[in-house]
Amino acid sequence: MNRKQYQTGSPWEPIVGYSRAVRVGNVVEVAGTTAIQDGKVIGVGDAYVQTVAILQTIREALEHVGAKMEHVVRTRMFVTDISRWEEIGRAHGEVFRDIRPVATMVEVKALIEPELLVEIEVQAIVPEAHADRDSTI
């Protein structure tokens, strides 16, 4: 089976040994993604802004392996303060309102940087028609 990997250029990818996204056949997995861009946390103190930034990074990762947000079937949201679920949920809903993937949100003790409030990972399944067309990626 054809395997396509996408790296963002993060210095952590080669150290930890991971890809932002991996596509095997028509299944795409996107790694836990936070609101860090160019080594800086986006939206410090703002869970909504962080979630928006994360979902944009996820969108870009999906597109690099021939998938779309519409193909997402599962999201997992890790949050450091579950009482802020509405901010996070609002940003998630703006993207997934009509797509309606299954979703999980859990509170965690901490993320890799203290300023990070949210981390999201997704799974997508590219429809067979797209999988055939994109199999040479």
N, CA, C and O atoms as a GROMACS GRO file, in nm:
protein
  548
    1MET      N    1   0.081  -0.117   0.000
    1MET     CA    2   0.000   0.000   0.000
    1MET      C    3   0.087   0.125   0.000
    1MET      O    4   0.191   0.129   0.066
    2ASN      N    5   0.043   0.225  -0.074
    2ASN     CA    6   0.116   0.350  -0.084
    2ASN      C    7   0.107   0.429   0.047
    2ASN      O    8  -0.001   0.441   0.105
    3ARG      N    9   0.220   0.481   0.093
    3ARG     CA   10   0.226   0.561   0.216
    3ARG      C   11   0.278   0.699   0.182
    3ARG      O   12   0.383   0.713   0.118
    4LYS      N   13   0.206   0.800   0.225
    4LYS     CA   14   0.244   0.939   0.202
    4LYS      C   15   0.258   1.005   0.339
    4LYS      O   16   0.168   0.994   0.422
    5GLN      N   17   0.370   1.073   0.361
    5GLN     CA   18   0.394   1.141   0.488
    5GLN      C   19   0.414   1.290   0.462
    5GLN      O   20   0.464   1.331   0.357
    6TYR      N   21   0.372   1.369   0.558
    6TYR     CA   22   0.389   1.514   0.548
    6TYR      C   23   0.452   1.565   0.677
    6TYR      O   24   0.404   1.538   0.786
    7GLN      N   25   0.561   1.640   0.661
    7GLN     CA   26   0.626   1.705   0.774
    7GLN      C   27   0.614   1.856   0.755
    7GLN      O   28   0.617   1.906   0.642
    8THR      N   29   0.600   1.928   0.866
    8THR     CA   30   0.586   2.073   0.859
    8THR      C   31   0.720   2.144   0.867
    8THR      O   32   0.728   2.264   0.842
    9GLY      N   33   0.825   2.070   0.903
    9GLY     CA   34   0.954   2.134   0.922
    9GLY      C   35   0.981   2.168   1.067
    9GLY      O   36   1.082   2.232   1.099
   10SER      N   37   0.891   2.127   1.154
   10SER     CA   38   0.912   2.150   1.297
   10SER      C   39   1.042   2.084   1.341
   10SER      O   40   1.072   1.973   1.297
   11PRO      N   41   1.119   2.150   1.427
   11PRO     CA   42   1.243   2.088   1.474
   11PRO      C   43   1.217   1.961   1.556
   11PRO      O   44   1.307   1.878   1.572
   12TRP      N   45   1.095   1.945   1.607
   12TRP     CA   46   1.063   1.829   1.690
   12TRP      C   47   1.036   1.703   1.608
   12TRP      O   48   1.051   1.592   1.660
   13GLU      N   49   0.996   1.718   1.482
   13GLU     CA   50   0.960   1.600   1.401
   13GLU      C   51   1.075   1.501   1.390
   13GLU      O   52   1.054   1.382   1.415
   14PRO      N   53   1.197   1.543   1.353
   14PRO     CA   54   1.304   1.444   1.344
   14PRO      C   55   1.354   1.397   1.481
   14PRO      O   56   1.399   1.283   1.495
   15ILE      N   57   1.348   1.483   1.581
   15ILE     CA   58   1.395   1.444   1.715
   15ILE      C   59   1.304   1.338   1.775
   15ILE      O   60   1.350   1.236   1.825
   16VAL      N   61   1.174   1.364   1.769
   16VAL     CA   62   1.076   1.271   1.827
   16VAL      C   63   1.049   1.156   1.731
   16VAL      O   64   1.015   1.045   1.774
   17GLY      N   65   1.063   1.182   1.600
   17GLY     CA   66   1.040   1.079   1.500
   17GLY      C   67   0.894   1.064   1.462
   17GLY      O   68   0.837   0.956   1.473
   18TYR      N   69   0.833   1.174   1.418
   18TYR     CA   70   0.693   1.167   1.378
   18TYR      C   71   0.668   1.254   1.257
   18TYR      O   72   0.750   1.338   1.221
   19SER      N   73   0.552   1.233   1.194
   19SER     CA   74   0.506   1.314   1.082
   19SER      C   75   0.381   1.388   1.127
   19SER      O   76   0.308   1.341   1.214
   20ARG      N   77   0.356   1.504   1.069
   20ARG     CA   78   0.233   1.577   1.099
   20ARG      C   79   0.113   1.497   1.049
   20ARG      O   80   0.011   1.488   1.117
   21ALA      N   81   0.128   1.437   0.929
   21ALA     CA   82   0.018   1.356   0.873
   21ALA      C   83   0.077   1.237   0.800
   21ALA      O   84   0.184   1.245   0.739
   22VAL      N   85   0.004   1.127   0.807
   22VAL     CA   86   0.039   1.006   0.733
   22VAL      C   87  -0.087   0.956   0.666
   22VAL      O   88  -0.193   0.944   0.727
   23ARG      N   89  -0.072   0.926   0.536
   23ARG     CA   90  -0.183   0.867   0.461
   23ARG      C   91  -0.139   0.731   0.410
   23ARG      O   92  -0.035   0.718   0.346
   24VAL      N   93  -0.220   0.630   0.440
   24VAL     CA   94  -0.200   0.496   0.388
   24VAL      C   95  -0.331   0.457   0.322
   24VAL      O   96  -0.434   0.446   0.388
   25GLY      N   97  -0.327   0.438   0.189
   25GLY     CA   98  -0.450   0.412   0.116
   25GLY      C   99  -0.541   0.532   0.128
   25GLY      O  100  -0.503   0.644   0.093
   26ASN      N  101  -0.662   0.508   0.176
   26ASN     CA  102  -0.756   0.620   0.189
   26ASN      C  103  -0.771   0.669   0.334
   26ASN      O  104  -0.859   0.750   0.362
   27VAL      N  105  -0.686   0.620   0.424
   27VAL     CA  106  -0.692   0.661   0.564
   27VAL      C  107  -0.582   0.761   0.594
   27VAL      O  108  -0.466   0.739   0.559
   28VAL      N  109  -0.620   0.871   0.658
   28VAL     CA  110  -0.524   0.975   0.695
   28VAL      C  111  -0.532   0.997   0.846
   28VAL      O  112  -0.640   1.010   0.903
   29GLU      N  113  -0.415   1.000   0.907
   29GLU     CA  114  -0.404   1.032   1.050
   29GLU      C  115  -0.322   1.160   1.062
   29GLU      O  116  -0.215   1.171   1.004
   30VAL      N  117  -0.374   1.256   1.139
   30VAL     CA  118  -0.300   1.380   1.164
   30VAL      C  119  -0.263   1.381   1.312
   30VAL      O  120  -0.348   1.364   1.399
   31ALA      N  121  -0.134   1.401   1.337
   31ALA     CA  122  -0.080   1.399   1.474
   31ALA      C  123  -0.141   1.509   1.559
   31ALA      O  124  -0.197   1.606   1.509
   32GLY      N  125  -0.128   1.492   1.689
   32GLY     CA  126  -0.170   1.597   1.781
   32GLY      C  127  -0.107   1.729   1.740
   32GLY      O  128   0.015   1.738   1.724
   33THR      N  129  -0.189   1.830   1.722
   33THR     CA  130  -0.146   1.958   1.667
   33THR      C  131  -0.180   2.069   1.766
   33THR      O  132  -0.291   2.075   1.819
   34THR      N  133  -0.082   2.155   1.790
   34THR     CA  134  -0.102   2.268   1.882
   34THR      C  135  -0.087   2.399   1.805
   34THR      O  136  -0.059   2.400   1.686
   35ALA      N  137  -0.107   2.507   1.876
   35ALA     CA  138  -0.102   2.640   1.816
   35ALA      C  139   0.039   2.699   1.825
   35ALA      O  140   0.057   2.811   1.874
   36ILE      N  141   0.137   2.624   1.779
   36ILE     CA  142   0.273   2.675   1.773
   36ILE      C  143   0.308   2.696   1.627
   36ILE      O  144   0.298   2.604   1.545
   37GLN      N  145   0.349   2.816   1.594
   37GLN     CA  146   0.394   2.849   1.459
   37GLN      C  147   0.524   2.927   1.470
   37GLN      O  148   0.534   3.024   1.546
   38ASP      N  149   0.623   2.884   1.394
   38ASP     CA  150   0.756   2.947   1.397
   38ASP      C  151   0.811   2.953   1.539
   38ASP      O  152   0.875   3.051   1.578
   39GLY      N  153   0.786   2.849   1.616
   39GLY     CA  154   0.838   2.840   1.752
   39GLY      C  155   0.766   2.922   1.857
   39GLY      O  156   0.808   2.924   1.973
   40LYS      N  157   0.657   2.989   1.818
   40LYS     CA  158   0.584   3.073   1.914
   40LYS      C  159   0.439   3.026   1.927
   40LYS      O  160   0.378   2.980   1.830
   41VAL      N  161   0.386   3.037   2.048
   41VAL     CA  162   0.248   3.000   2.073
   41VAL      C  163   0.157   3.111   2.020
   41VAL      O  164   0.174   3.228   2.054
   42ILE      N  165   0.061   3.072   1.938
   42ILE     CA  166  -0.040   3.164   1.885
   42ILE      C  167  -0.154   3.173   1.985
   42ILE      O  168  -0.195   3.070   2.040
   43GLY      N  169  -0.205   3.292   2.010
   43GLY     CA  170  -0.323   3.308   2.095
   43GLY      C  171  -0.302   3.274   2.241
   43GLY      O  172  -0.385   3.206   2.302
   44VAL      N  173  -0.192   3.318   2.299
   44VAL     CA  174  -0.166   3.290   2.440
   44VAL      C  175  -0.286   3.336   2.522
   44VAL      O  176  -0.330   3.450   2.512
   45GLY      N  177  -0.339   3.245   2.603
   45GLY     CA  178  -0.452   3.276   2.690
   45GLY      C  179  -0.588   3.270   2.624
   45GLY      O  180  -0.690   3.290   2.690
   46ASP      N  181  -0.594   3.242   2.493
   46ASP     CA  182  -0.719   3.242   2.419
   46ASP      C  183  -0.743   3.106   2.353
   46ASP      O  184  -0.686   3.077   2.248
   47ALA      N  185  -0.827   3.025   2.415
   47ALA     CA  186  -0.853   2.889   2.366
   47ALA      C  187  -0.919   2.890   2.229
   47ALA      O  188  -0.891   2.802   2.147
   48TYR      N  189  -1.005   2.986   2.202
   48TYR     CA  190  -1.070   2.996   2.072
   48TYR      C  191  -0.967   3.022   1.961
   48TYR      O  192  -0.966   2.952   1.860
   49VAL      N  193  -0.882   3.121   1.980
   49VAL     CA  194  -0.780   3.155   1.880
   49VAL      C  195  -0.686   3.037   1.858
   49VAL      O  196  -0.650   3.007   1.744
   50GLN      N  197  -0.646   2.971   1.965
   50GLN     CA  198  -0.559   2.854   1.950
   50GLN      C  199  -0.627   2.745   1.869
   50GLN      O  200  -0.565   2.684   1.782
   51THR      N  201  -0.754   2.721   1.895
   51THR     CA  202  -0.827   2.616   1.822
   51THR      C  203  -0.838   2.651   1.674
   51THR      O  204  -0.819   2.564   1.589
   52VAL      N  205  -0.867   2.775   1.642
   52VAL     CA  206  -0.874   2.819   1.503
   52VAL      C  207  -0.740   2.795   1.433
   52VAL      O  208  -0.736   2.742   1.322
   53ALA      N  209  -0.630   2.833   1.498
   53ALA     CA  210  -0.497   2.815   1.440
   53ALA      C  211  -0.466   2.667   1.420
   53ALA      O  212  -0.411   2.628   1.317
   54ILE      N  213  -0.501   2.585   1.517
   54ILE     CA  214  -0.478   2.441   1.507
   54ILE      C  215  -0.555   2.382   1.390
   54ILE      O  216  -0.499   2.305   1.311
   55LEU      N  217  -0.680   2.418   1.377
   55LEU     CA  218  -0.762   2.362   1.268
   55LEU      C  219  -0.710   2.406   1.131
   55LEU      O  220  -0.724   2.332   1.034
   56GLN      N  221  -0.652   2.524   1.122
   56GLN     CA  222  -0.592   2.568   0.995
   56GLN      C  223  -0.468   2.482   0.964
   56GLN      O  224  -0.448   2.442   0.849
   57THR      N  225  -0.387   2.455   1.064
   57THR     CA  226  -0.269   2.370   1.044
   57THR      C  227  -0.312   2.229   1.002
   57THR      O  228  -0.251   2.169   0.914
   58ILE      N  229  -0.417   2.178   1.064
   58ILE     CA  230  -0.470   2.046   1.029
   58ILE      C  231  -0.522   2.047   0.885
   58ILE      O  232  -0.496   1.953   0.810
   59ARG      N  233  -0.593   2.152   0.847
   59ARG     CA  234  -0.644   2.163   0.709
   59ARG      C  235  -0.527   2.155   0.610
   59ARG      O  236  -0.534   2.082   0.511
   60GLU      N  237  -0.421   2.229   0.637
   60GLU     CA  238  -0.305   2.229   0.548
   60GLU      C  239  -0.240   2.091   0.542
   60GLU      O  240  -0.201   2.045   0.434
   61ALA      N  241  -0.229   2.024   0.656
   61ALA     CA  242  -0.170   1.890   0.658
   61ALA      C  243  -0.253   1.793   0.576
   61ALA      O  244  -0.199   1.714   0.498
   62LEU      N  245  -0.384   1.798   0.592
   62LEU     CA  246  -0.472   1.710   0.515
   62LEU      C  247  -0.455   1.735   0.365
   62LEU      O  248  -0.445   1.641   0.286
   63GLU      N  249  -0.452   1.861   0.327
   63GLU     CA  250  -0.440   1.894   0.185
   63GLU      C  251  -0.309   1.844   0.126
   63GLU      O  252  -0.304   1.806   0.009
   64HIS      N  253  -0.202   1.845   0.206
   64HIS     CA  254  -0.072   1.798   0.157
   64HIS      C  255  -0.072   1.649   0.124
   64HIS      O  256   0.011   1.603   0.046
   65VAL      N  257  -0.164   1.575   0.184
   65VAL     CA  258  -0.171   1.431   0.153
   65VAL      C  259  -0.297   1.396   0.074
   65VAL      O  260  -0.336   1.279   0.068
   66GLY      N  261  -0.360   1.496   0.014
   66GLY     CA  262  -0.473   1.472  -0.075
   66GLY      C  263  -0.607   1.451  -0.008
   66GLY      O  264  -0.694   1.385  -0.064
   67ALA      N  265  -0.624   1.506   0.111
   67ALA     CA  266  -0.752   1.494   0.182
   67ALA      C  267  -0.807   1.634   0.211
   67ALA      O  268  -0.740   1.735   0.188
   68LYS      N  269  -0.929   1.638   0.261
   68LYS     CA  270  -0.997   1.763   0.294
   68LYS      C  271  -1.058   1.752   0.433
   68LYS      O  272  -1.072   1.643   0.487
   69MET      N  273  -1.095   1.865   0.489
   69MET     CA  274  -1.164   1.866   0.617
   69MET      C  275  -1.293   1.786   0.609
   69MET      O  276  -1.334   1.724   0.707
   70GLU      N  277  -1.357   1.787   0.494
   70GLU     CA  278  -1.482   1.713   0.476
   70GLU      C  279  -1.463   1.562   0.491
   70GLU      O  280  -1.561   1.489   0.511
   71HIS      N  281  -1.339   1.515   0.483
   71HIS     CA  282  -1.310   1.372   0.495
   71HIS      C  283  -1.286   1.330   0.640
   71HIS      O  284  -1.272   1.211   0.668
   72VAL      N  285  -1.280   1.426   0.733
   72VAL     CA  286  -1.252   1.395   0.873
   72VAL      C  287  -1.369   1.319   0.934
   72VAL      O  288  -1.485   1.360   0.922
   73VAL      N  289  -1.337   1.206   0.998
   73VAL     CA  290  -1.439   1.124   1.063
   73VAL      C  291  -1.425   1.124   1.215
   73VAL      O  292  -1.517   1.082   1.285
   74ARG      N  293  -1.311   1.169   1.267
   74ARG     CA  294  -1.290   1.171   1.412
   74ARG      C  295  -1.198   1.286   1.448
   74ARG      O  296  -1.098   1.312   1.381
   75THR      N  297  -1.233   1.355   1.557
   75THR     CA  298  -1.143   1.453   1.617
   75THR      C  299  -1.125   1.418   1.764
   75THR      O  300  -1.217   1.370   1.830
   76ARG      N  301  -1.004   1.442   1.813
   76ARG     CA  302  -0.976   1.426   1.956
   76ARG      C  303  -0.914   1.556   2.003
   76ARG      O  304  -0.813   1.602   1.951
   77MET      N  305  -0.977   1.616   2.103
   77MET     CA  306  -0.931   1.743   2.157
   77MET      C  307  -0.884   1.723   2.300
   77MET      O  308  -0.957   1.673   2.385
   78PHE      N  309  -0.761   1.763   2.324
   78PHE     CA  310  -0.701   1.756   2.456
   78PHE      C  311  -0.690   1.899   2.507
   78PHE      O  312  -0.626   1.983   2.443
   79VAL      N  313  -0.753   1.928   2.620
   79VAL     CA  314  -0.760   2.065   2.670
   79VAL      C  315  -0.708   2.070   2.813
   79VAL      O  316  -0.726   1.975   2.890
   80THR      N  317  -0.646   2.180   2.848
   80THR     CA  318  -0.591   2.191   2.983
   80THR      C  319  -0.690   2.246   3.084
   80THR      O  320  -0.665   2.242   3.205
   81ASP      N  321  -0.804   2.297   3.035
   81ASP     CA  322  -0.908   2.349   3.125
   81ASP      C  323  -1.044   2.322   3.060
   81ASP      O  324  -1.088   2.397   2.974
   82ILE      N  325  -1.109   2.215   3.103
   82ILE     CA  326  -1.235   2.172   3.041
   82ILE      C  327  -1.345   2.277   3.058
   82ILE      O  328  -1.443   2.276   2.983
   83SER      N  329  -1.330   2.366   3.154
   83SER     CA  330  -1.432   2.471   3.171
   83SER      C  331  -1.435   2.567   3.052
   83SER      O  332  -1.529   2.645   3.038
   84ARG      N  333  -1.334   2.561   2.966
   84ARG     CA  334  -1.328   2.647   2.848
   84ARG      C  335  -1.377   2.573   2.723
   84ARG      O  336  -1.348   2.613   2.610
   85TRP      N  337  -1.452   2.466   2.744
   85TRP     CA  338  -1.497   2.381   2.633
   85TRP      C  339  -1.580   2.458   2.530
   85TRP      O  340  -1.576   2.427   2.411
   86GLU      N  341  -1.655   2.560   2.575
   86GLU     CA  342  -1.740   2.633   2.480
   86GLU      C  343  -1.657   2.713   2.379
   86GLU      O  344  -1.695   2.720   2.262
   87GLU      N  345  -1.547   2.772   2.422
   87GLU     CA  346  -1.459   2.845   2.329
   87GLU      C  347  -1.403   2.749   2.223
   87GLU      O  348  -1.402   2.778   2.104
   88ILE      N  349  -1.357   2.636   2.271
   88ILE     CA  350  -1.297   2.536   2.184
   88ILE      C  351  -1.404   2.476   2.093
   88ILE      O  352  -1.384   2.461   1.973
   89GLY      N  353  -1.518   2.443   2.153
   89GLY     CA  354  -1.629   2.386   2.077
   89GLY      C  355  -1.682   2.480   1.970
   89GLY      O  356  -1.722   2.436   1.863
   90ARG      N  357  -1.683   2.610   1.999
   90ARG     CA  358  -1.731   2.708   1.899
   90ARG      C  359  -1.641   2.707   1.777
   90ARG      O  360  -1.690   2.705   1.664
   91ALA      N  361  -1.509   2.707   1.797
   91ALA     CA  362  -1.416   2.705   1.684
   91ALA      C  363  -1.427   2.572   1.608
   91ALA      O  364  -1.425   2.570   1.485
   92HIS      N  365  -1.439   2.463   1.681
   92HIS     CA  366  -1.456   2.330   1.620
   92HIS      C  367  -1.584   2.327   1.538
   92HIS      O  368  -1.584   2.277   1.425
   93GLY      N  369  -1.691   2.381   1.593
   93GLY     CA  370  -1.820   2.382   1.524
   93GLY      C  371  -1.819   2.467   1.399
   93GLY      O  372  -1.889   2.436   1.302
   94GLU      N  373  -1.742   2.574   1.398
   94GLU     CA  374  -1.734   2.659   1.279
   94GLU      C  375  -1.678   2.582   1.160
   94GLU      O  376  -1.714   2.609   1.046
   95VAL      N  377  -1.590   2.487   1.186
   95VAL     CA  378  -1.531   2.405   1.080
   95VAL      C  379  -1.614   2.281   1.052
   95VAL      O  380  -1.635   2.244   0.937
   96PHE      N  381  -1.661   2.215   1.158
   96PHE     CA  382  -1.720   2.082   1.144
   96PHE      C  383  -1.872   2.077   1.160
   96PHE      O  384  -1.929   1.968   1.166
   97ARG      N  385  -1.939   2.191   1.166
   97ARG     CA  386  -2.084   2.195   1.189
   97ARG      C  387  -2.160   2.104   1.093
   97ARG      O  388  -2.250   2.031   1.135
   98ASP      N  389  -2.127   2.108   0.964
   98ASP     CA  390  -2.198   2.027   0.865
   98ASP      C  391  -2.132   1.891   0.840
   98ASP      O  392  -2.196   1.800   0.787
   99ILE      N  393  -2.007   1.876   0.878
   99ILE     CA  394  -1.933   1.752   0.855
   99ILE      C  395  -1.968   1.650   0.964
   99ILE      O  396  -1.987   1.531   0.936
  100ARG      N  397  -1.975   1.696   1.086
  100ARG     CA  398  -2.014   1.618   1.204
  100ARG      C  399  -1.932   1.490   1.228
  100ARG      O  400  -1.989   1.382   1.237
  101PRO      N  401  -1.799   1.502   1.240
  101PRO     CA  402  -1.721   1.383   1.277
  101PRO      C  403  -1.752   1.345   1.422
  101PRO      O  404  -1.806   1.427   1.497
  102VAL      N  405  -1.719   1.224   1.460
  102VAL     CA  406  -1.726   1.193   1.602
  102VAL      C  407  -1.617   1.274   1.670
  102VAL      O  408  -1.511   1.299   1.612
  103ALA      N  409  -1.643   1.316   1.792
  103ALA     CA  410  -1.547   1.404   1.859
  103ALA      C  411  -1.533   1.366   2.005
  103ALA      O  412  -1.629   1.326   2.071
  104THR      N  413  -1.411   1.380   2.053
  104THR     CA  414  -1.382   1.357   2.193
  104THR      C  415  -1.307   1.478   2.245
  104THR      O  416  -1.218   1.530   2.179
  105MET      N  417  -1.345   1.524   2.365
  105MET     CA  418  -1.272   1.632   2.431
  105MET      C  419  -1.244   1.586   2.573
  105MET      O  420  -1.335   1.551   2.648
  106VAL      N  421  -1.116   1.586   2.608
  106VAL     CA  422  -1.078   1.545   2.743
  106VAL      C  423  -0.983   1.647   2.803
  106VAL      O  424  -0.905   1.711   2.733
  107GLU      N  425  -0.991   1.662   2.933
  107GLU     CA  426  -0.898   1.750   3.003
  107GLU      C  427  -0.772   1.672   3.036
  107GLU      O  428  -0.776   1.558   3.082
  108VAL      N  429  -0.659   1.738   3.012
  108VAL     CA  430  -0.529   1.681   3.046
  108VAL      C  431  -0.458   1.774   3.143
  108VAL      O  432  -0.491   1.892   3.153
  109LYS      N  433  -0.363   1.720   3.214
  109LYS     CA  434  -0.291   1.799   3.314
  109LYS      C  435  -0.211   1.913   3.250
  109LYS      O  436  -0.211   2.025   3.300
  110ALA      N  437  -0.143   1.883   3.139
  110ALA     CA  438  -0.060   1.984   3.074
  110ALA      C  439  -0.029   1.941   2.932
  110ALA      O  440  -0.040   1.823   2.897
  111LEU      N  441   0.012   2.038   2.851
  111LEU     CA  442   0.063   2.013   2.717
  111LEU      C  443   0.211   2.050   2.718
  111LEU      O  444   0.265   2.091   2.821
  112ILE      N  445   0.276   2.036   2.604
  112ILE     CA  446   0.422   2.049   2.599
  112ILE      C  447   0.475   2.188   2.637
  112ILE      O  448   0.588   2.200   2.685
  113GLU      N  449   0.396   2.291   2.618
  113GLU     CA  450   0.431   2.428   2.659
  113GLU      C  451   0.320   2.478   2.751
  113GLU      O  452   0.202   2.453   2.723
  114PRO      N  453   0.352   2.546   2.858
  114PRO     CA  454   0.249   2.590   2.954
  114PRO      C  455   0.144   2.683   2.894
  114PRO      O  456   0.031   2.687   2.944
  115GLU      N  457   0.178   2.757   2.788
  115GLU     CA  458   0.083   2.850   2.727
  115GLU      C  459  -0.019   2.781   2.638
  115GLU      O  460  -0.119   2.841   2.600
  116LEU      N  461   0.007   2.654   2.605
  116LEU     CA  462  -0.084   2.581   2.517
  116LEU      C  463  -0.207   2.536   2.595
  116LEU      O  464  -0.196   2.479   2.704
  117LEU      N  465  -0.323   2.561   2.538
  117LEU     CA  466  -0.450   2.527   2.602
  117LEU      C  467  -0.519   2.410   2.533
  117LEU      O  468  -0.605   2.346   2.593
  118VAL      N  469  -0.483   2.382   2.407
  118VAL     CA  470  -0.555   2.285   2.325
  118VAL      C  471  -0.456   2.209   2.237
  118VAL      O  472  -0.358   2.266   2.188
  119GLU      N  473  -0.482   2.082   2.217
  119GLU     CA  474  -0.413   2.000   2.117
  119GLU      C  475  -0.521   1.915   2.050
  119GLU      O  476  -0.607   1.859   2.117
  120ILE      N  477  -0.515   1.905   1.918
  120ILE     CA  478  -0.617   1.831   1.844
  120ILE      C  479  -0.550   1.735   1.747
  120ILE      O  480  -0.452   1.770   1.682
  121GLU      N  481  -0.604   1.615   1.738
  121GLU     CA  482  -0.564   1.520   1.634
  121GLU      C  483  -0.688   1.476   1.560
  121GLU      O  484  -0.798   1.478   1.615
  122VAL      N  485  -0.672   1.437   1.433
  122VAL     CA  486  -0.787   1.394   1.354
  122VAL      C  487  -0.754   1.269   1.274
  122VAL      O  488  -0.638   1.237   1.247
  123GLN      N  489  -0.860   1.202   1.237
  123GLN     CA  490  -0.853   1.090   1.143
  123GLN      C  491  -0.949   1.123   1.030
  123GLN      O  492  -1.061   1.169   1.054
  124ALA      N  493  -0.904   1.097   0.907
  124ALA     CA  494  -0.988   1.121   0.789
  124ALA      C  495  -0.987   0.997   0.702
  124ALA      O  496  -0.890   0.922   0.698
  125ILE      N  497  -1.096   0.977   0.633
  125ILE     CA  498  -1.106   0.870   0.534
  125ILE      C  499  -1.147   0.934   0.403
  125ILE      O  500  -1.254   0.993   0.390
  126VAL      N  501  -1.058   0.923   0.306
  126VAL     CA  502  -1.082   0.982   0.175
  126VAL      C  503  -1.175   0.888   0.098
  126VAL      O  504  -1.148   0.769   0.090
  127PRO      N  505  -1.284   0.940   0.042
  127PRO     CA  506  -1.376   0.854  -0.034
  127PRO      C  507  -1.302   0.780  -0.145
  127PRO      O  508  -1.203   0.829  -0.200
  128GLU      N  509  -1.350   0.662  -0.177
  128GLU     CA  510  -1.283   0.575  -0.275
  128GLU      C  511  -1.254   0.647  -0.406
  128GLU      O  512  -1.146   0.628  -0.462
  129ALA      N  513  -1.345   0.728  -0.457
  129ALA     CA  514  -1.322   0.799  -0.582
  129ALA      C  515  -1.198   0.888  -0.570
  129ALA      O  516  -1.118   0.896  -0.664
  130HIS      N  517  -1.180   0.953  -0.455
  130HIS     CA  518  -1.062   1.037  -0.433
  130HIS      C  519  -0.939   0.951  -0.407
  130HIS      O  520  -0.828   0.988  -0.446
  131ALA      N  521  -0.958   0.839  -0.341
  131ALA     CA  522  -0.845   0.751  -0.310
  131ALA      C  523  -0.782   0.699  -0.438
  131ALA      O  524  -0.660   0.692  -0.449
  132ASP      N  525  -0.865   0.660  -0.535
  132ASP     CA  526  -0.812   0.611  -0.662
  132ASP      C  527  -0.738   0.722  -0.734
  132ASP      O  528  -0.628   0.700  -0.785
  133ARG      N  529  -0.795   0.839  -0.740
  133ARG     CA  530  -0.735   0.952  -0.810
  133ARG      C  531  -0.604   0.994  -0.744
  133ARG      O  532  -0.509   1.034  -0.812
  134ASP      N  533  -0.599   0.986  -0.610
  134ASP     CA  534  -0.482   1.036  -0.538
  134ASP      C  535  -0.381   0.926  -0.505
  134ASP      O  536  -0.285   0.951  -0.432
  135SER      N  537  -0.399   0.807  -0.556
  135SER     CA  538  -0.313   0.697  -0.517
  135SER      C  539  -0.168   0.715  -0.560
  135SER      O  540  -0.081   0.644  -0.511
  136THR      N  541  -0.140   0.807  -0.651
  136THR     CA  542  -0.003   0.830  -0.693
  136THR      C  543   0.066   0.938  -0.612
  136THR      O  544   0.180   0.973  -0.641
  137ILE      N  545   0.000   0.990  -0.512
  137ILE     CA  546   0.059   1.097  -0.430
  137ILE      C  547   0.182   1.045  -0.360
  137ILE      O  548   0.247   1.119  -0.286
   0.00000   0.00000   0.00000
